[in-house]
Amino acid sequence: MAVEREHDTDLIRVITADHREVEQVFRELESGQGTPEHRRALADHVITQLVRHSVAEEQFLYPAARKVLPNGDELADHEIEEHAEAERVMKELEGLEPTDPRFDELLGELMRDIRHHIADEEEDLLPELATRCSAEDLQELGRKVIAAKKVAPTRPHPAAPDRPPANLLLNPGTGLIDRLRDALSGRNR
C-alpha cells in the first residue's frame, strides 16, 4: 500500500488509499476463484497490509485524534478496540490451511469487521480530523504514517502495545523480525 508522491501524503488520502487497496483484495477473495494456495497468498497479503496500516494508525492517527478532537479519546479507543478484534481474527486465520472450513468463515468475519472499521473512520474520524487539522499537519501525519508502515510488523501480534510510547519503541523491532520470518518462509512473494 504505497502512496508516496509528495502531493499524496495528506493523511486522509493515505488512509483512504489503503482502505481502497484492502477492499480490492477482499473482492478478489470473495470471488472464490483461484487455487487454495492463491487464496492463502491473498489472505497473507491482506493481513500484512492490515497489520502495517493498523500499526501506523495507532502510532500517529489516533494520538492526533486524541489531541485535536473533543471526542478524540472515545473515537480512538473505539478504533483501537476494533483493531484488537481484527488482530485476533487475523492471528487465528494465519494458522489455518486455506482448505480448512474455518478459513473462509474467519476470512468473512475479518472482511465484515474491517469494512465496519473503514466505514467508521471514513464517516466520522477522518472528516472530523480534516476540519480540525491544518493542511500542513495532515501532510506531516501522512508522511509519518507512510514511514511507519515501512518498518511496521507484517504479522498480527495481539498482545503487542497499541499506544505510544511503547508501540513507537517496540514495533520497528517486531517489524524487522517479521520481515526476516517472511523472507525465510517465502511469505508475500
HELIX and SHEET records of a PDB file:
HELIX    1   1 GLU A    6  ASP A    8  5                                   3    
HELIX    2   2 LEU A   11  GLU A   30  1                                  20    
HELIX    3   3 PRO A   36  ALA A   56  1                                  21    
HELIX    4   4 GLU A   57  LEU A   61  3                                   5    
HELIX    5   5 TYR A   62  VAL A   68  1                                   7    
HELIX    6   6 GLY A   72  GLU A   94  1                                  23    
HELIX    7   7 PRO A  101  ASP A  120  1                                  20    
HELIX    8   8 GLU A  121  LEU A  125  3                                   5    
HELIX    9   9 LEU A  126  ARG A  132  1                                   7    
HELIX   10  10 ALA A  135  VAL A  151  1                                  17    
HELIX   11  11 ALA A  166  SER A  185  1                                  20    
END                                                                             
